[in-house]
Amino acid sequence: MSPDLSCLVHWILFLPLVVAAFSAVVLRRAGTIAAWLSTATAFVIAYLAWIVLSQVPGDLVWHVKLASFGQMELGFGYLLNAHARLMLFVVSFVAAWIHLFSIGYMADDEAKGRFFAGLSIFMFSILGIVVADNLLMTFIFWELVGFSSYMLIAHYFDKDFAAAASKKAFITNRVGDLGFILGLAFCLQHFGTLNFADLAAHQPAGGWPIALGALLMCGFLGKSAQFPLHVWLTDAMAGPTPVSALIHAATMVAAGVYFMARIFFLMTPEVLEIIAISGASMAALGGLCALAQTDIKKSLAYSTLAHLGIMACALGLGHPELALLHMTMHAFFKATLFLGAGSVIHGCHHEQNMLQMGGLLKKMPITATAFIIATLSNCAVPFFAGWYSKDAIIEAAFHGHHYVAFGLLAIAALATCLYSARMVRLVFLGSAQSEAAEHAHESPWTMTVPLVILGVVFSLAAGFATSFLIPANATVSIAEPLHEMAFSFTAPATWVGLLSLLAGWAALKFYGIFPGKDSLQVFSPRTYHLLEHRWMDSFYEWYLQKVQRRVAEFIAFLDLLLINGVAGRWIAAGIPAVLGYFTGRTLHRGQTRGYALWIILGTLLLAWCFLAR
Amino acid sequence: MEHTTLAHHLILAGLLFVIGLTGVLIRRNLLVVYMCLELMLTAATLALVAFSRFNHLMDGAVLVFFVITVAAAEVAVGLALIVALFRQRGTVQSDALNSLHD
């Protein structure tokens, strides 16, 4: 532990909080100043995080005890191991560029001060999760992240769908967090500590209980939008596009994966099996559903679901390093995709329907280039960033003899190429399908610079940079599948990848058949409708209306009958009524002094009862 | 007067408390009642400080700071209520405030 480095972490963590408070209090009306201040802060943090990543030799540990309530200790501390340092850098680096992008994107917004204060408070929360050294602190920042996500989704709160989407995100996350907090209680009950380091040091003889891992997993399912709590993520696209890029693609949803990697030692094989299967299913489902979305951001949101599923599957297969690697790569290319989408939406005067776009390659060349490079990375074209992690995970599934996960991941890889091709075909190729796309224009430099940096540089080069980006202890376990895949064309992952790319090439042609329409919808409306993925929401609707509501009404009836009726009306109201009947109105004189006297006499009586014994 | 003991302090606190209590019970002006209530609180605080001092612990003294702070906030609220009451009813005599009885 060195004092100057923990001081550095203080700066990283608290600078955004100070800026957020300052913006919220002082700069409400001065949105432009708030925007630049917040962006400058984000870049300073990214620089500090880079120092931490590159210059801290070992784990950085710092802890202070704030308070203790009986057994529970409220501690505040940092545990920066290799994973945390990587995550710290990725989050702050991607966030800095997204801040810059937001300046251009939100230029005409009236509530810029609130928006950038929100981004800063989000930075504070997510960095808190990254550095936290105990479960309770993680939980507190976890909730703060939920709050800031809620606030930013509801940025256009005067629109009904945005208000509804923010509520949906918040409530769905609460369902997962219930499991999380029960997990905390369980952990405290059985192990008496919530500290990661203490927990890791005291593994019980019989292994960790399944319940602990399963409960903590619930928090992950909510935050990382895994089945069955994935429904909020696609609706969360109602927020401004930079928010979708930062929170709902690159960092917040990935925080769940990060958290799982951090407490990976608590997971039992049974829990891992669930995570692997549900993650792989989510990957396949998300990828396929992305095929049937007309809103460009929704399509990307399903793609995010698919990638989160892939990360979850990597966790479940017992490769947290691979999950983190994919999280890093995904953060770069998915942030680019979302920013590209934002740039397209901005250029097309807030048109989000892909079927209304087309031919934007010539009108927005920089955006198109960055978007297509990020797409190639998304499709795991060899030597692009996504290839290193995604193919490694598919390969890991095959090597782990987990053929179910392998099959589902192969479907996901195929679907990824299909929806990516569809997106590129509908948005950038062909001819303009609407007035808005006809008059599209390239975005200002504040938007294109982040696209170029994140897209062209990092979606391409992050793979080459892995040798120093991946934590040193992780390279050992990654190296084997990575090598086998890179140098052998017979590796199954390579075949899956190549076949998917071929299918993607075919899809590029397929979606050009009917201009202005979705080819799949024309050929098979039923498949398309199924993939639109309305059924999960319908199921929840049915569950809430027909099951939960009935139960709640029954409980409300019991409450009315027993608490209000029997206990309230008969017992609690009955005793004074009987007393009053016998004493007349002597007790009830309406005199304050009289009541004071009764209070004093009552207190003396109680004191006598307790003290005289 | 050099030999003040804990008992002296406690007797003083007790006297203050009883004075306050009597005031609360017999006075009719809400403002005076309120002052007497504060006197009771002060008496309790004095006892706390006395115990803290004679036990050579700082805990009580520190707690008193919080008590005083909270009491200040509470006084502001209470006075505001009395002012609001006066505006509403034109009186702060507790005898006149008996509409609950009817």
Chai-1 contact restraints between the chains, C-beta under 6 A:
chainA,res_idxA,chainB,res_idxB,connection_type,confidence,min_distance_angstrom,max_distance_angstrom,comment,restraint_id
A,G590,B,N98,contact,1.0,0.0,6.0,A-B,restraint_1
A,G590,B,L100,contact,1.0,0.0,6.0,A-B,restraint_2
A,G590,B,H101,contact,1.0,0.0,6.0,A-B,restraint_3
A,T592,B,S94,contact,1.0,0.0,6.0,A-B,restraint_4
A,R593,B,L25,contact,1.0,0.0,6.0,A-B,restraint_5
A,A596,B,V24,contact,1.0,0.0,6.0,A-B,restraint_6
